[in-house]
Amino acid sequence: MVQGYVNLNTEKNKQWLQEYVDNWVTFFKKQTDTGKVADYIPKLEEADPDALGITIIGKGGMQIRSGDLNHSFSIQSISKVLSFIVACIDRGITYILQRVDVEPTGEAFNSIMHLQINNPKRPFNPLVNSGAITVSSLLNGNTSDEKLEPLFNLMEKIIGYRPEIDVDVYVSERDTSMRNRAIGYYLLEEGYLESDLGVTLETYFKQCSINITTDDLARIGLVLSNDGIHPDTEEIIIPKNVARIAKSLMLTCGMYDASGKFASYVGIPAKSGVSGGILAVVPPRVRNNDLPFLDGCGIGVFGPALDKQGNSVAGIKLLRHIANSWDMSVF
């Protein structure tokens, strides 16, 4: 446990925290060889399996950055949080949740089995592929570019620039995602898609191919930590009720079929992607100890070597260590 931090904004304590994180990034980077990069999307197979980086951003400009930070990477399934937020803002929470549930599945993120056995057969939650594809169909617009415009606008408000789609990743996903096409046809048959199947899938593949960095993820996490309010401008970026539902989903469903273990052992809302990214949210908390980031923070992690569930193997270990050391759990 890190104790004795009365004023974390002093240069001495910033330096101590930086060295602390640097040491643990170096330690957990040695464990990347226990995972493997995603190989079912050919473009993702090109990632450096030994990379590991982290950005932590708190209120008042407090930042800790360490490891491999020169990498940009596709956002992949982390985009599901953002598309859900946009859909809820544009269409209303009630409308969206009539079409996508908020329950964990216990199955792999690309499973179709839970659709067949559930009654009604709506997707369990918006953070698995079936739910995210449904949400993509619910976004306003007749083309994929029109549907994604509000998502890009949301991201630009938070991270300060308009991100771009990695065309190579998009093409790689589009040409190899047979399972997602099968899920799409099933959803179409059940009547859950509100836009053309081709447009829906194109939207989904494009949103997963948006390029981001660990800094971007940390800034998104910080806004969510602050219940949707940008801490620098005090602008309401995301309505509070939408931000809170998104965080609840991240806590219960955000780490694929390892979400229960992550909630138990790390205890903070998070969403992973198969490129190796993790978006984590640390809400403000009350503790007897003087600890880093008591006012909340956002965390972005990149480590493309994945475990069997599709989560960054070293990234999860690094997050678990920091969350436990700094008592970040929401429980």
C-alpha positions, -999 to +999 in steps of 0.1 A: +000+000+000+013+035-009+009+058+020+018+093+031+008+113+000-006+145+014+000+164-018+005+143-049+012+174-071+046+180-056+074+172-080+090+148-055+059+127-052+053+128-090+088+115-094+082+087-069+050+076-086+067+077-120+095+055-108+070+032-091+051+027-123+082+024-145+095-004-123+063-024-125+060-019-163+095-033-166+086-062-143+053-072-161+068-067-196+088-099-189+055-118-187+042-109-222+056-142-235+027-160-217+003-146-242+000-142-280-012-115-304-045-119-321-039-138-353-075-143-366-073-107-379-042-107-401-033-071-396-033-074-358-008-103-360+019-077-370+019-061-335+049-064-312+040-090-286+065-076-262+051-041-261+035-028-228+026+008-220+003+027-196-010+062-192-028+074-160-045+108-161-061+124-131-077+157-124-056+188-123-033+176-150-017+148-130-002+123-154+019+091-152+031+077-185+053+046-188+065+019-212+059+016-249+040+048-257+049+054-293+023+029-305-010+038-319-034+008-322-069+001-333-095+005-306-114-027-314-140-037-288-133-007-266-153+011-293-184-008-281-185+014-250-185+046-271-211+034-297-234+024-268-230+058-253-237+076-286-268+054-292-282+061-257-277+098-262-293+099-296-321+073-292-326+072-254-316+046-228-350+029-227-351+025-265-316+009-266-322-014-236-354-028-252-331-042-279-299-050-260-298-064-225-273-056-197-265-091-185-231-109-185-230-139-208-203-161-194-195-170-231-168-158-255-173-123-270-181-137-304-204-165-292-237-171-310-249-197-285-264-173-260-286-158-287-302-192-294-309-202-258-320-168-245-357-158-246-363-132-259-334-137-282-319-103-279-282-098-272-272-101-236-252-068-235-237-042-259-201-052-251-203-086-268-202-087-306-239-095-311-249-066-289-224-042-305-235-051-340-271-044-329-261-011-314-243-002-347-276-007-365-293+016-341-270+045-347-286+073-367-277+076-404-281+058-437-244+051-444-216+040-421-200+074-423-232+091-412-236+066-383-200+071-371-200+109-372-215+113-337-190+088-324-161+108-339-176+140-325-177+125-290-141+113-292-129+146-305-145+164-275-128+141-251-093+136-266-089+169-284-086+157-320-105+137-345-091+102-347-088+083-380-097+048-392-068+025-399-079+014-434-056-016-434-071-029-402-106-022-415-100-042-447-084-070-427-114-073-404-139-069-432-124-097-453-120-122-425-149-117-401-171-146-411-183-151-375-195-115-372-213-119-406-230-150-392-240-131-361-253-103-383-275-126-403-289-142-372-298-108-357-313-098-390-335-129-390-346-122-354-355-086-364-330-067-342-312-048-369-327-014-378-304-007-408-292-027-438-269-056-428-241-044-451-242-009-437-244-022-401-214-045-405-194-018-423-201+006-394-190-020-369-158-029-387-149+007-391-156+017-355-133-012-344-105+001-367-103+036-352-067+044-342-060+055-307-032+057-280-030+050-243-032+087-237-066+088-256-079+059-236-069+075-203-086+108-212-118+089-221-115+070-188-111+103-169-143+118-183-162+086-174-147+087-139-161+122-136-196+110-146-193+124-181-181+159-172-148+170-188-126+179-158-108+207-175-137+225-192-166+214-169-185+207-201-211+178-199-198+155-226-219+125-216-251+126-196-246+113-160-271+085-163-255+073-196-220+075-181-231+054-151-247+027-171-216+025-193-194+021-163-217-006-148-215-025-181-177-022-181-175-036-146-198-066-152-192-073-189-161-054-201-134-081-200-151-107-221-157-140-202-131-130-176-152-101-164-161-117-131-125-125-122-114-090-132-142-074-111-132-096-081-094-091-083-091-056-098-125-041-090-126-012-115-147-007-146-127-016-177-131-026-213-105-045-234-099-050-271-082-077-290-055-053-302-043-053-266-058-020-254-076-016-221-097+014-210-100+016-172-120+039-151-112+047-114-141+067-098-134+091-069-132+072-036-130+079+001-101+062+019-084+067+053-050+066+036-035+093+015-034+075-019-027+085-055-056+096-076-082+097-048-102+121-070-104+095-097-085+089-129-086+073-163-061+046-173-051+034-208-031+003-213-016-013-244-001-048-244-010-069-276+000-103-262-034-117-252-046-145-229-072-171-239-101-148-232-087-121-255-074-097-228-039-082-226-020-107-204+006-083-190-019-054-191-043-071-167-014-080-143-002-045-143-036-030-137-043-055-109-011-046-092-016-008-094-053-010-084-045-032-054-015-011-043-034+022-046-067+007-033-086+017-064-114-009-062-149+004-062-159-022-036 
